[in-house]
Amino acid sequence: MLKNDGETDMAVKKISLWGALFGLPFLAVGLGVFIWSMTMWKLYQESESWVKVPAKIESISFETHSDSDSTSYSVLCSYSYNYNGRLHHGNRVGMEKGGSSDSYHHKRYSILNQCKTTDMTFDALVDPLDPERSVLFREITTTMYVLPIFGLVFAIVGAGVMIGGIASAIRAYNTKAVLEQNPGQPWLANPKWNSMVIRDKPLARIAGSFAGAIFICLFMSIFVIATAGEKNVPVFARIIIYGFCLIPVGLFISSIYQAIRYFKYGNPELVLGQLPFVPDKLNTATLNIHARVISQEGFSVALKCFRRVWEKSGKNSSVREYEEFGLDQTVMQDSSSTENSIPLNFRIPANVPQTHDADYPEYVWRVIVSAKTPGVDFKAQFEVPVYNKI
């Protein structure tokens, strides 16, 4: 059963709020990087109307910055130019500032160093409204693509962690309030079981698959763009990067398939005969489908209990599910009936795990119904409460 002691509630709230605070730096850094990267695109747009002015290269150097993980390069340059009879100085080489591992730094250094060595001028772009603003190279670089995406990904992760933490704290508070008002009835603390009708909610899964695909596309595009113009990237690294790019493709296909299923069958509902399901008793339910389903092989119905555990392997950790218990049956539909309601019944044996979601390991019970039909098959699943009534 769900734990209902004050210490557990306080612990859940503290963990949730700490999770929200943990996401704040990610959100702040992500937004900061995104906003800062947009200044490069702003400069690129503004410099389109700037005028070309011959500039003399005063000094030029090529900087290499290495650490244990990577090497980055940058070109430092100072130059002077005359505009409207006045001498001005500049040091901006390109749209971006700072170093990167891109190869264009070598090209820029070679061009500017040759101009300095041969005492030739290089055409700088100068803002006619503010001649102190200038730049030598107006070109779109890899950094201009990568940084906004990087910032956006960080911001999304931070916002997601914060929202999740706040939502967990609110759920813990609401759960405590409901349990205090309904002692011995923990299933009432879950909004999914506020009524006898449980909905499949396929739109949430479709949206989740689609959003996950977009997020992974954004994340992987950082690596794809960063390695696209680099010749020194190992083949195995490219294979790994492009292999991960297949994940969002699979998610997009899954979301499309689920969308087709939704338009074909609608949003199925499971109407419980009693709330909750009780072990060692006969439990009944009715599956309502908003479209006629014809299956020669009948409906495959399963009531399964899954044990959800938190597993840690080295630096990585994840939540995994293991099937703890299962009841399977086949329900044949009366072909002469025009109703789209399928009666179901389950006799759950005694001494099985009850629904538990207060901490790990969690125990989750689901009714899973599927049927082979022409075109997209029917499938729906419903999370149901299983408790020994007190």
DRENSEVO-633756 format. One line per 3 residues: number of its first residue (from 0); for each residue x, y, z of C-alpha. Coordinates in Angstrom, 3 decimals, decimal comma, padded with zeros to 6 digits, always signed. Example, Ala and Ser with C-alpha at 12.3 -4.5 7.8 and 13.67 -1.06 7.14 Angstrom:
<pts>
0 = +012,300 -004,500 +007,800 | +013,670 -001,060 +007,140;
</pts>
This chain:
<pts>
0 = +000,000 +000,000 +000,000 | +001,006 +003,646 -000,350 | +002,987 +004,986 +002,593;
3 = +001,122 +007,616 +004,495 | +003,540 +008,739 +007,206 | +004,619 +012,363 +007,545;
6 = +008,329 +011,600 +007,142 | +007,770 +009,962 +003,753 | +005,645 +012,878 +002,537;
9 = +008,268 +015,400 +003,615 | +011,020 +013,355 +001,961 | +009,084 +013,196 -001,322;
12 = +008,443 +016,936 -001,264 | +012,093 +017,730 -000,521 | +013,317 +015,468 -003,332;
15 = +010,793 +017,008 -005,734 | +011,740 +020,574 -004,835 | +015,448 +019,786 -005,041;
18 = +014,754 +018,329 -008,480 | +013,096 +021,596 -009,484 | +016,094 +023,590 -008,211;
21 = +018,466 +021,191 -009,993 | +016,833 +022,057 -013,310 | +017,194 +025,810 -012,765;
24 = +020,915 +026,027 -013,742 | +020,238 +024,036 -016,923 | +017,387 +026,363 -017,836;
27 = +019,435 +029,489 -017,063 | +022,535 +028,293 -018,957 | +020,457 +027,087 -021,886;
30 = +018,562 +030,352 -022,224 | +021,785 +032,325 -021,790 | +023,575 +030,386 -024,540;
33 = +020,551 +030,594 -026,824 | +020,142 +034,363 -026,381 | +023,883 +034,946 -026,768;
36 = +024,005 +032,817 -029,926 | +021,161 +034,848 -031,395 | +023,423 +037,936 -031,262;
39 = +025,602 +036,273 -033,903 | +022,625 +035,886 -036,216 | +021,577 +039,456 -035,454;
42 = +025,034 +040,686 -036,448 | +024,920 +038,548 -039,589 | +021,602 +040,103 -040,580;
45 = +022,691 +043,661 -039,800 | +026,041 +043,372 -041,622 | +024,285 +042,594 -044,901;
48 = +023,966 +046,340 -045,545 | +027,443 +047,293 -044,294 | +030,003 +048,735 -046,693;
51 = +033,341 +047,264 -047,676 | +036,375 +049,256 -046,553 | +040,066 +048,301 -047,104;
54 = +041,612 +047,341 -043,766 | +045,261 +046,985 -042,810 | +046,132 +043,952 -040,735;
57 = +048,108 +045,188 -037,753 | +048,629 +041,879 -035,941 | +047,534 +038,286 -036,412;
60 = +047,921 +035,125 -034,303 | +046,542 +031,601 -034,322 | +045,541 +030,265 -030,910;
63 = +045,228 +026,583 -029,972 | +043,337 +025,549 -026,842 | +043,637 +021,901 -025,789;
66 = +042,284 +019,845 -022,924 | +041,811 +016,145 -022,237 | +038,678 +015,936 -024,381;
69 = +039,109 +018,245 -027,355 | +041,115 +020,921 -029,138 | +039,735 +024,259 -030,260;
72 = +041,191 +027,072 -032,348 | +040,716 +030,794 -032,671 | +042,173 +033,633 -034,707;
75 = +043,127 +036,862 -032,930 | +043,498 +039,842 -035,218 | +043,654 +043,597 -034,925;
78 = +043,240 +045,863 -037,936 | +042,745 +049,507 -038,829 | +040,744 +051,244 -041,541;
81 = +039,786 +054,731 -042,657 | +036,150 +055,686 -042,986 | +034,997 +059,233 -043,836;
84 = +038,487 +060,539 -043,168 | +038,782 +059,058 -039,664 | +041,002 +056,159 -038,512;
87 = +039,219 +053,288 -036,789 | +040,407 +050,050 -035,199 | +038,712 +046,673 -035,055;
90 = +039,363 +043,155 -033,825 | +036,261 +041,182 -034,775 | +037,175 +038,419 -037,209;
93 = +033,832 +036,681 -037,751 | +030,232 +036,568 -036,589 | +031,141 +034,376 -033,629;
96 = +033,462 +035,029 -030,732 | +035,724 +032,512 -029,028 | +037,221 +029,289 -030,299;
99 = +035,917 +026,113 -031,845 | +037,230 +022,983 -033,503 | +036,046 +024,071 -036,966;
102 = +038,559 +024,103 -039,822 | +037,611 +027,589 -041,032 | +039,950 +029,093 -038,418;
105 = +042,943 +027,756 -040,351 | +041,596 +029,223 -043,589 | +040,990 +032,632 -042,050;
108 = +044,431 +032,727 -040,477 | +046,074 +031,788 -043,772 | +044,278 +034,594 -045,650;
111 = +044,864 +037,293 -043,040 | +048,471 +036,290 -042,383 | +049,235 +036,497 -046,101;
114 = +047,727 +040,002 -046,212 | +049,908 +041,099 -043,312 | +053,063 +039,498 -044,728;
117 = +052,580 +041,034 -048,188 | +051,314 +044,328 -046,749 | +048,011 +043,918 -048,579;
120 = +044,655 +045,181 -047,370 | +041,617 +043,039 -046,639 | +038,084 +044,295 -047,182;
123 = +036,330 +044,714 -043,859 | +032,607 +045,255 -043,501 | +031,906 +048,518 -041,659;
126 = +028,633 +049,755 -040,210 | +027,995 +053,166 -041,887 | +025,815 +054,239 -038,943;
129 = +028,484 +053,308 -036,396 | +031,941 +053,053 -038,057 | +033,441 +051,607 -034,867;
132 = +031,565 +048,352 -035,638 | +033,261 +046,143 -038,204 | +033,890 +042,519 -039,089;
135 = +036,269 +040,795 -041,491 | +034,348 +037,624 -042,455 | +030,588 +037,586 -042,974;
138 = +029,829 +033,889 -043,268 | +027,648 +031,340 -041,532 | +029,721 +028,887 -039,500;
141 = +029,031 +025,612 -037,712 | +029,121 +027,413 -034,368 | +026,200 +029,598 -035,427;
144 = +024,085 +026,472 -035,941 | +025,322 +024,425 -032,981 | +025,138 +026,994 -030,187;
147 = +021,414 +027,881 -030,552 | +020,496 +024,180 -030,677 | +022,757 +023,429 -027,718;
150 = +021,171 +026,240 -025,708 | +017,666 +025,170 -026,677 | +018,312 +021,541 -025,662;
153 = +019,743 +022,617 -022,296 | +016,787 +024,944 -021,705 | +014,279 +022,190 -022,552;
156 = +015,990 +019,745 -020,190 | +016,102 +022,325 -017,398 | +012,471 +023,317 -017,883;
159 = +011,425 +019,659 -017,968 | +013,273 +018,865 -014,732 | +011,798 +021,915 -013,010;
162 = +008,256 +021,196 -014,156 | +008,607 +017,551 -013,165 | +009,904 +018,470 -009,705;
165 = +007,158 +020,997 -009,072 | +004,492 +018,600 -010,343 | +005,852 +015,833 -008,066;
168 = +005,704 +018,148 -005,057 | +002,105 +019,109 -005,893 | +001,154 +015,437 -006,336;
171 = +002,721 +014,565 -002,984 | +000,754 +017,351 -001,299 | -002,534 +016,338 -002,951;
174 = -001,931 +012,657 -002,196 | -001,389 +013,399 +001,475 | -004,585 +015,477 +001,635;
177 = -006,696 +012,787 -000,066 | -005,279 +010,004 +002,112 | -006,031 +011,978 +005,248;
180 = -009,654 +012,358 +004,133 | -009,951 +008,717 +002,953 | -007,904 +006,492 +005,265;
183 = -007,466 +002,961 +003,992 | -008,424 +003,896 +000,403 | -005,099 +004,760 -001,306;
186 = -006,523 +004,299 -004,819 | -008,547 +007,497 -004,363 | -005,284 +009,481 -004,189;
189 = -004,572 +008,808 -007,869 | -006,458 +011,128 -010,286 | -006,617 +008,310 -012,838;
192 = -009,056 +006,482 -010,606 | -011,404 +009,293 -009,657 | -014,215 +007,411 -011,382;
195 = -015,066 +003,919 -012,533 | -014,048 +004,830 -016,106 | -010,384 +004,529 -017,133;
198 = -009,350 +005,905 -020,521 | -006,504 +004,701 -022,719 | -005,430 +008,273 -023,676;
201 = -003,585 +007,449 -026,915 | -003,152 +011,153 -027,721 | -000,727 +011,478 -024,795;
204 = +001,434 +008,659 -026,190 | +001,295 +010,133 -029,690 | +002,352 +013,535 -028,382;
207 = +005,070 +011,933 -026,243 | +006,544 +009,999 -029,179 | +006,422 +013,052 -031,415;
210 = +007,973 +015,353 -028,787 | +010,659 +012,780 -028,025 | +011,512 +012,507 -031,713;
213 = +011,837 +016,295 -032,061 | +014,007 +016,551 -028,936 | +016,366 +013,783 -030,052;
216 = +016,538 +015,363 -033,523 | +017,607 +018,644 -031,927 | +020,155 +016,891 -029,725;
219 = +021,666 +014,765 -032,496 | +021,750 +017,691 -034,936 | +024,478 +019,216 -032,740;
222 = +026,774 +016,277 -033,508 | +025,711 +015,960 -037,148 | +026,391 +019,638 -037,870;
225 = +029,628 +019,642 -035,876 | +031,064 +016,684 -037,803 | +029,581 +017,359 -041,247;
228 = +032,442 +019,532 -042,479 | +035,232 +017,802 -040,573 | +037,435 +015,368 -042,476;
231 = +039,271 +013,997 -039,433 | +036,236 +012,440 -037,734 | +036,731 +008,635 -037,441;
234 = +034,376 +006,448 -039,454 | +033,165 +004,576 -036,374 | +032,210 +007,912 -034,760;
237 = +030,121 +008,860 -037,806 | +028,463 +005,430 -037,742 | +027,520 +005,885 -034,066;
240 = +026,172 +009,408 -034,657 | +024,108 +008,475 -037,701 | +022,967 +005,289 -035,953;
243 = +021,512 +007,335 -033,095 | +019,735 +009,450 -035,711 | +017,572 +006,405 -036,473;
246 = +015,971 +006,688 -033,021 | +013,840 +009,769 -033,862 | +012,937 +008,151 -037,182;
249 = +011,531 +005,185 -035,267 | +009,674 +007,500 -032,884 | +008,163 +009,443 -035,791;
252 = +006,992 +006,194 -037,401 | +005,558 +005,041 -034,060 | +003,666 +008,299 -033,545;
255 = +002,227 +008,113 -037,066 | +001,160 +004,476 -036,549 | -000,487 +005,332 -033,221;
258 = -002,224 +008,322 -034,807 | -003,699 +006,078 -037,519 | -004,889 +003,672 -034,813;
261 = -006,469 +006,574 -032,913 | -008,387 +007,833 -035,959 | -009,533 +004,278 -036,650;
264 = -010,646 +003,233 -033,148 | -010,952 +006,465 -031,158 | -010,256 +006,592 -027,430;
267 = -011,204 +003,243 -025,798 | -012,541 +003,159 -022,247 | -012,461 +000,511 -019,540;
270 = -015,469 +000,702 -017,210 | -014,682 -001,062 -013,930 | -017,305 -003,181 -012,222;
273 = -015,771 -002,288 -008,876 | -013,084 +000,041 -007,575 | -010,489 -001,205 -006,896;
276 = -009,767 -004,686 -008,266 | -009,414 -007,000 -005,268 | -007,268 -010,162 -005,115;
279 = -008,969 -013,499 -004,431 | -012,221 -012,209 -005,936 | -013,861 -012,079 -009,360;
282 = -013,349 -008,611 -010,840 | -015,376 -007,431 -013,824 | -014,960 -004,675 -016,377;
285 = -016,353 -003,602 -019,744 | -014,236 -002,439 -022,672 | -015,979 +000,257 -024,710;
288 = -014,642 +000,989 -028,191 | -015,888 +003,931 -030,228 | -015,618 +002,015 -033,495;
291 = -016,706 -001,435 -034,632 | -013,842 -003,953 -034,280 | -014,148 -007,196 -036,208;
294 = -011,552 -009,828 -035,323 | -011,834 -013,448 -036,355 | -009,335 -014,472 -033,668;
297 = -011,048 -012,571 -030,855 | -009,560 -010,168 -028,348 | -006,357 -011,068 -026,551;
300 = -006,792 -009,793 -022,982 | -004,087 -009,736 -020,327 | -003,965 -008,465 -016,756;
303 = -000,315 -007,994 -015,829 | +001,597 -006,754 -012,814 | +004,938 -005,077 -013,460;
306 = +007,656 -004,457 -010,906 | +009,357 -001,131 -011,644 | +012,871 -000,806 -010,203;
309 = +015,645 +001,782 -010,228 | +018,840 +000,195 -011,531 | +022,293 +001,743 -011,453;
312 = +025,205 +000,547 -013,542 | +028,383 +002,557 -013,089 | +027,578 +006,191 -013,785;
315 = +024,329 +005,332 -015,570 | +020,965 +004,693 -013,948 | +017,540 +003,915 -015,352;
318 = +014,076 +002,683 -014,422 | +013,208 -000,780 -015,732 | +010,073 -002,880 -015,593;
321 = +009,842 -006,632 -015,016 | +006,670 -008,683 -015,330 | +005,780 -010,014 -011,904;
324 = +002,438 -011,690 -012,625 | +000,097 -012,179 -015,583 | -003,344 -013,493 -016,482;
327 = -004,078 -014,133 -020,161 | -007,343 -014,944 -021,887 | -009,026 -014,752 -025,271;
330 = -012,458 -013,161 -025,498 | -014,528 -013,915 -028,580 | -016,936 -011,271 -029,823;
333 = -020,498 -012,084 -030,832 | -020,413 -011,400 -034,583 | -024,183 -010,792 -034,619;
336 = -023,952 -008,093 -031,973 | -023,854 -004,464 -033,034 | -022,487 -003,328 -029,665;
339 = -018,915 -002,159 -029,294 | -018,698 -003,271 -025,658 | -016,625 -006,281 -024,607;
342 = -017,283 -007,799 -021,145 | -014,140 -008,832 -019,258 | -013,545 -010,614 -015,980;
345 = -010,458 -011,416 -013,941 | -010,010 -013,639 -010,917 | -006,855 -012,381 -009,270;
348 = -005,228 -014,900 -006,909 | -004,402 -013,978 -003,343 | -000,923 -013,004 -002,183;
351 = -000,052 -010,968 -005,286 | +001,634 -007,554 -005,044 | -000,747 -004,644 -004,623;
354 = -000,473 -001,372 -006,518 | +002,377 +000,647 -005,024 | +003,928 +003,870 -006,341;
357 = +005,290 +005,618 -003,240 | +008,899 +004,497 -003,775 | +010,911 +001,848 -005,592;
360 = +010,226 -000,938 -006,257 | +006,854 +000,144 -007,628 | +004,118 -002,275 -008,642;
363 = +001,887 -001,320 -011,560 | -001,114 -003,302 -012,848 | -002,294 -002,969 -016,455;
366 = -005,100 -004,414 -018,545 | -003,754 -004,887 -022,074 | -006,197 -005,655 -024,901;
369 = -005,260 -006,344 -028,529 | -006,938 -007,751 -031,623 | -005,759 -008,490 -035,142;
372 = -007,833 -006,582 -037,668 | -007,470 -005,545 -041,327 | -004,990 -002,683 -041,589;
375 = -003,854 -001,281 -038,250 | -004,478 -003,729 -035,400 | -006,415 -002,720 -032,315;
378 = -004,504 -002,258 -029,064 | -005,234 -000,473 -025,817 | -003,924 -000,571 -022,275;
381 = -005,300 +000,686 -018,983 | -003,604 +001,076 -015,632 | -005,909 -000,325 -012,961;
384 = -005,791 -000,273 -009,121 | -005,326 -003,581 -007,331 | -005,659 -003,432 -003,536;
387 = -006,790 -005,546 -000,626 | -009,652 -003,535 +000,816 | -009,234 -002,686 +004,503;
</pts>
